[in-house]
Amino acid sequence: MKKFFFINIFIIIILSSNFGFSKTEDYLDKGIKLFNNKDFDKSKIFFEKDLVFNPKSERSYLYLAKIFKYDDNDEEQEINLNNVLLLNPKNDEAIYLLILLKIEQSDYNKTKELLGTFALVCDSFCSKKKKIEDKLKKMSPENAQNNN
């Protein structure tokens, strides 16, 4: 009797974990589809649900950061970008978006630091390095003194 009970419990655990995995993938995929259709409020819900089941979902954090960038919520954008970088310090898109945020905030030192990291890890966003360097030059303390 006990053997039959344990086998049933084992089967239930296996089936529920398989269903949970596909559900997690569904949340991320649905979120991406809604995001691509510019339905940011609904996509945000799906990315948050994905994070409940998969707290290490780098992509969900990245998409949430993009949503908060669209909503002009710098604080939440930065939190989500930092979460991406905690999970994957080489995520060049997250570094790029954080650089843009730091430029907007006129944080010259952090922008310069991030640009150094970006130069080491850039992959798909390397073409944007020159644009960032130009913006950094414009906000440099030396350039600010010359303009006064």
VEXKOLSE-747224 format. One record per residue (C-alpha): chain; x, y, z; residue in three letters. Coordinates in nm, 4 decimals, padded with zeros to 6 digits. Layout:
BEGIN
   unit          u          v          w   code
      A          X          Y          Z    ALA
...
This chain:
BEGIN
   unit          u          v          w   code
      A    00.0000    00.0000    00.0000    MET
      A    00.2780    00.2423    00.0916    LYS
      A    00.4644    00.1564   -00.2287    LYS
      A    00.1566    00.2422   -00.4382    PHE
      A    00.1126    00.5706   -00.2464    PHE
      A    00.4747    00.6770   -00.3061    PHE
      A    00.4559    00.5879   -00.6751    ILE
      A    00.1431    00.8041   -00.7134    ASN
      A    00.3082    01.0931   -00.5295    ILE
      A    00.6177    01.0587   -00.7499    PHE
      A    00.4052    01.0637   -01.0677    ILE
      A    00.2117    01.3694   -00.9474    ILE
      A    00.5359    01.5548   -00.8699    ILE
      A    00.6813    01.4731   -01.2109    ILE
      A    00.3659    01.5777   -01.3955    LEU
      A    00.3223    01.8982   -01.1984    SER
      A    00.6843    01.9988   -01.2508    SER
      A    00.6503    01.9420   -01.6262    ASN
      A    00.3360    02.1520   -01.6404    PHE
      A    00.4999    02.4243   -01.4328    GLY
      A    00.7950    02.4413   -01.6703    PHE
      A    00.5795    02.4845   -01.9786    SER
      A    00.3689    02.7429   -01.7985    LYS
      A    00.6824    02.9422   -01.7178    THR
      A    00.7861    02.9358   -02.0819    GLU
      A    00.4365    03.0461   -02.1760    ASP
      A    00.4598    03.3512   -01.9482    TYR
      A    00.7845    03.4664   -02.1053    LEU
      A    00.6689    03.4002   -02.4610    ASP
      A    00.3330    03.5720   -02.4069    LYS
      A    00.5084    03.8654   -02.2452    GLY
      A    00.7441    03.9025   -02.5426    ILE
      A    00.4549    03.8854   -02.7904    LYS
      A    00.2606    04.1504   -02.6019    LEU
      A    00.5733    04.3657   -02.5675    PHE
      A    00.6380    04.3454   -02.9420    ASN
      A    00.2781    04.4569   -02.9960    ASN
      A    00.3467    04.7522   -02.7627    LYS
      A    00.0975    04.6292   -02.5025    ASP
      A    00.3361    04.7109   -02.2198    PHE
      A    00.0938    04.6906   -01.9270    ASP
      A   -00.0172    04.3360   -02.0086    LYS
      A    00.3331    04.2211   -02.1018    SER
      A    00.4635    04.3494   -01.7674    LYS
      A    00.2234    04.1151   -01.5866    ILE
      A    00.3500    03.8135   -01.7813    PHE
      A    00.7157    03.9009   -01.7162    PHE
      A    00.6412    03.9367   -01.3464    GLU
      A    00.4620    03.5997   -01.3460    LYS
      A    00.7631    03.4465   -01.5189    ASP
      A    00.9864    03.5815   -01.2428    LEU
      A    00.7660    03.4212   -00.9772    VAL
      A    00.8355    03.0788   -01.1285    PHE
      A    01.1867    03.1568   -01.2523    ASN
      A    01.3553    03.4289   -01.0421    PRO
      A    01.6699    03.3991   -01.2552    LYS
      A    01.4960    03.4921   -01.5794    SER
      A    01.7424    03.7388   -01.7235    GLU
      A    01.5165    03.8089   -02.0200    ARG
      A    01.2146    03.8969   -01.8044    SER
      A    01.4209    04.1475   -01.6059    TYR
      A    01.5524    04.2962   -01.9302    LEU
      A    01.2047    04.3356   -02.0786    TYR
      A    01.0773    04.4876   -01.7539    LEU
      A    01.3631    04.7388   -01.7701    ALA
      A    01.2583    04.8286   -02.1245    LYS
      A    00.8987    04.8758   -02.0096    ILE
      A    01.0097    05.1031   -01.7265    PHE
      A    01.2276    05.2967   -01.9722    LYS
      A    00.9175    05.3521   -02.1843    TYR
      A    00.7255    05.4609   -01.8709    ASP
      A    01.0086    05.6989   -01.7697    ASP
      A    01.0506    05.5172   -01.4386    ASN
      A    01.4277    05.5454   -01.4012    ASP
      A    01.4430    05.3855   -01.0581    GLU
      A    01.2629    05.0645   -01.1600    GLU
      A    01.4512    05.0547   -01.4889    GLN
      A    01.7837    05.0674   -01.3052    GLU
      A    01.6765    04.8006   -01.0551    ILE
      A    01.5818    04.5615   -01.3344    ASN
      A    01.8971    04.6327   -01.5360    LEU
      A    02.1084    04.5685   -01.2270    ASN
      A    01.9211    04.2391   -01.1765    ASN
      A    02.0087    04.1390   -01.5341    VAL
      A    02.3737    04.2220   -01.4700    LEU
      A    02.3744    04.0268   -01.1442    LEU
      A    02.2559    03.7228   -01.3376    LEU
      A    02.4794    03.7865   -01.6397    ASN
      A    02.7497    04.0535   -01.6064    PRO
      A    02.8244    04.0197   -01.9794    LYS
      A    02.4777    04.1145   -02.1041    ASN
      A    02.5765    04.3922   -02.3425    ASP
      A    02.2212    04.5108   -02.4017    GLU
      A    02.1662    04.5662   -02.0287    ALA
      A    02.4991    04.7487   -02.0003    ILE
      A    02.4079    04.9629   -02.3014    TYR
      A    02.0677    05.0547   -02.1559    LEU
      A    02.2252    05.1311   -01.8182    LEU
      A    02.4823    05.3550   -01.9891    ILE
      A    02.2020    05.5467   -02.1602    LEU
      A    02.0241    05.5838   -01.8261    LEU
      A    02.3396    05.7092   -01.6553    LYS
      A    02.3968    05.9595   -01.9371    ILE
      A    02.0417    06.0907   -01.8837    GLU
      A    02.1184    06.1212   -01.5124    GLN
      A    02.4466    06.3029   -01.5933    SER
      A    02.6438    06.0445   -01.3963    ASP
      A    02.9764    06.0847   -01.5777    TYR
      A    03.1839    05.8530   -01.3573    ASN
      A    02.9387    05.5613   -01.3685    LYS
      A    02.8937    05.6073   -01.7450    THR
      A    03.2692    05.5951   -01.7953    LYS
      A    03.2978    05.2840   -01.5774    GLU
      A    03.0152    05.1088   -01.7631    LEU
      A    03.1633    05.2032   -02.0989    LEU
      A    03.4871    05.0276   -02.0005    GLY
      A    03.2906    04.7135   -01.9171    THR
      A    03.0844    04.7482   -02.2341    PHE
      A    03.4008    04.7607   -02.4477    ALA
      A    03.5121    04.4280   -02.2998    LEU
      A    03.1853    04.2378   -02.3425    VAL
      A    02.9990    04.4006   -02.6312    CYS
      A    02.8611    04.1591   -02.8824    ASP
      A    02.5450    04.2692   -03.0592    SER
      A    02.5629    04.6335   -02.9484    PHE
      A    02.9256    04.7112   -03.0375    CYS
      A    02.8153    04.9403   -03.3191    SER
      A    02.6680    05.1778   -03.0589    LYS
      A    02.9981    05.2229   -02.8749    LYS
      A    03.1048    05.5264   -03.0807    LYS
      A    02.7718    05.7003   -03.0203    LYS
      A    02.8116    05.6490   -02.6453    ILE
      A    03.1700    05.7718   -02.6495    GLU
      A    03.0568    06.0905   -02.8250    ASP
      A    02.7891    06.1501   -02.5621    LYS
      A    03.0411    06.0840   -02.2875    LEU
      A    03.2806    06.3425   -02.4339    LYS
      A    03.0036    06.6028   -02.4337    LYS
      A    02.9314    06.5460   -02.0659    MET
      A    03.2940    06.5183   -01.9511    SER
      A    03.4029    06.7585   -01.6761    PRO
      A    03.6801    06.8941   -01.9024    GLU
      A    03.4297    06.9728   -02.1770    ASN
      A    03.1950    07.1379   -01.9258    ALA
      A    03.4771    07.3675   -01.8077    GLN
      A    03.5659    07.4648   -02.1635    ASN
      A    03.2051    07.5647   -02.2333    ASN
      A    03.1983    07.8048   -01.9353    ASN
